[in-house]
Amino acid sequence: AAPGQAALPNATLASRYEFATTGGGVIEMDKVSCGWYMNFSQPYSVKLDNVTTFETINLSECASLIAWNNVSVGQSAANSQIALTMSFNFAGGTMDKCTWTRATQASSGHYAQVITDCVGFTVTNERVHGLTKAGHAGTGSTVLTRVVDSTWDKKTIGAGQVWKVACNNVKHKDSTYYDHPLT
């Protein structure tokens, strides 16, 4: 509507520019900074290096190992989405130096990262944090549901608790937790 002016992104995520896959596709991104909604559903593979975007990355049913390095999701004032949502990723993969944020955590279930039904991930040097103080006891940094054979090493947690539901052989090593600076 105003191409010459800076404007906040549309508050409705589905109204945004979207990078989407729907069954197949080999995604390789390096040195990308964008405000797009990354919605990877059933891709063959996803390799991300030096990538940052606003609001959210969704990855479901990836057919092969993922390899992510230096990936981050920031937040605009217009939205407060789950920064990383992963589900049904059974091929596993590696993630190194990734940062996931959430703009607000005012209500129950406001997590920065939600991982469900995933197997075989090695995550190192990850940072998960909220940009405001969590306003509810049922809020936190990460929810892991039915995650198997996965390790988080050197995770920095600044958005509250990590929930583990029906997980098996999930390890957190050398993690650092800090209370939000507002408190």
C-alpha positions in Angstrom: 0.0 0.0 0.0 2.9 2.4 0.7 6.0 1.1 -1.3 8.1 4.2 -0.4 7.5 3.9 3.4 8.7 1.5 6.0 5.8 -0.5 7.4 5.3 -3.3 10.0 4.7 -6.7 8.5 1.0 -7.8 8.2 -0.1 -9.0 11.6 -1.7 -12.1 10.0 1.1 -14.5 9.2 -0.8 -16.2 6.3 -1.1 -12.8 4.6 2.7 -12.4 4.4 5.1 -13.3 1.7 5.6 -17.0 2.1 8.3 -19.5 1.1 6.4 -22.7 1.0 7.0 -26.3 -0.1 4.2 -28.8 -0.5 5.7 -32.2 -1.2 9.3 -32.3 -2.5 11.9 -29.7 -3.2 15.5 -29.3 -2.3 16.1 -26.1 -0.4 19.5 -24.6 0.0 19.9 -21.0 1.3 23.1 -19.2 2.2 23.4 -15.6 3.4 19.7 -14.8 3.4 18.0 -12.1 5.4 14.3 -11.7 4.9 10.9 -11.1 6.4 9.3 -14.1 4.7 7.3 -16.8 6.5 9.3 -20.0 5.9 6.8 -22.9 5.7 8.6 -26.1 4.6 6.1 -28.9 4.4 7.3 -32.3 3.1 10.5 -31.0 1.5 13.1 -33.5 0.3 15.9 -31.6 2.1 16.6 -28.2 3.8 20.1 -26.8 4.2 20.3 -23.3 5.7 23.5 -21.4 6.3 23.6 -17.8 7.6 19.8 -17.3 7.3 17.6 -15.0 9.3 13.9 -14.2 9.0 11.1 -12.7 11.0 8.5 -14.6 13.1 8.7 -18.3 12.2 10.2 -21.3 10.5 8.0 -24.3 10.1 9.5 -27.6 9.1 7.5 -30.8 8.8 8.1 -34.2 7.3 11.6 -33.5 5.8 12.7 -36.6 3.9 16.4 -36.3 4.6 18.9 -35.0 7.2 18.6 -31.3 7.8 21.8 -29.2 8.1 21.4 -25.7 9.6 24.2 -23.4 10.6 23.8 -19.9 12.0 20.0 -19.6 11.5 17.9 -17.2 13.5 14.3 -16.0 13.8 13.6 -12.5 15.1 10.3 -10.9 15.9 8.5 -7.8 14.9 6.0 -6.0 17.1 3.2 -7.0 14.8 3.4 -10.7 15.7 4.3 -13.2 18.4 4.7 -16.5 16.7 6.5 -19.7 17.7 10.0 -19.1 16.2 10.7 -22.7 15.3 8.0 -25.4 14.8 9.3 -28.8 13.7 7.2 -32.0 13.4 7.4 -35.5 11.9 11.1 -35.2 11.0 12.4 -38.7 11.3 15.6 -38.4 9.3 17.3 -36.2 11.9 20.0 -33.7 11.3 22.3 -31.1 12.8 21.7 -27.5 13.9 24.6 -25.2 15.1 24.5 -21.6 16.3 20.8 -21.1 15.9 18.7 -18.5 17.7 15.0 -18.6 18.3 13.0 -15.7 19.9 9.4 -14.9 20.7 8.2 -11.3 21.0 5.7 -11.9 23.9 5.0 -14.7 26.2 1.8 -13.4 27.9 -0.4 -16.5 27.8 -0.2 -20.2 28.5 1.5 -22.1 25.8 3.5 -19.3 24.4 6.8 -21.0 23.6 9.7 -19.9 21.4 10.3 -23.5 20.1 8.0 -26.5 19.6 9.4 -29.8 18.4 7.1 -32.8 18.0 7.7 -36.3 16.7 11.3 -35.9 15.7 14.3 -38.3 15.8 18.0 -38.1 15.7 18.9 -34.4 16.1 22.2 -33.0 17.3 21.8 -29.3 18.3 24.8 -27.3 19.5 25.2 -23.6 20.6 21.5 -22.9 20.4 19.9 -19.9 22.0 16.2 -19.7 22.8 14.8 -16.6 24.5 11.8 -14.4 24.9 11.9 -10.6 24.3 9.6 -9.9 27.3 9.1 -11.5 30.7 6.9 -14.7 30.6 3.5 -13.7 31.9 2.2 -17.2 32.7 3.6 -20.3 34.5 2.6 -22.5 31.4 5.0 -20.6 29.2 8.6 -21.2 28.4 11.4 -21.7 25.9 10.9 -25.1 24.4 8.3 -28.0 24.3 9.6 -31.4 23.2 7.0 -34.0 22.5 7.9 -37.5 21.5 11.4 -36.5 20.6 13.8 -39.5 20.5 17.6 -39.9 20.3 18.5 -36.2 20.3 21.0 -34.1 22.0 21.2 -30.4 22.9 24.7 -29.2 23.8 25.6 -25.7 25.0 22.0 -24.4 24.9 21.2 -21.0 26.3 17.7 -20.7 27.7 16.3 -17.3 28.4 12.6 -17.8 27.9 11.6 -20.0 30.8 11.2 -23.7 31.1 11.9 -26.7 28.8 9.0 -29.2 28.7 9.6 -32.8 27.8 6.6 -35.0 27.1 7.0 -38.7 26.3 10.6 -38.3 25.1 13.2 -41.0 25.0 17.0 -40.6 25.1 16.9 -36.8 25.0 20.0 -35.1 26.5 20.8 -31.5 27.4 24.5 -30.9 28.2 26.2 -27.8 29.4 23.1 -25.6 29.2 22.8 -22.1 30.6 19.6 -20.7 32.0 19.1 -17.0 32.8 16.1 -15.1 34.1 14.7 -12.4 31.9 16.5 -9.0 32.4 13.2 -7.3 33.2 13.3 -9.1 36.6 
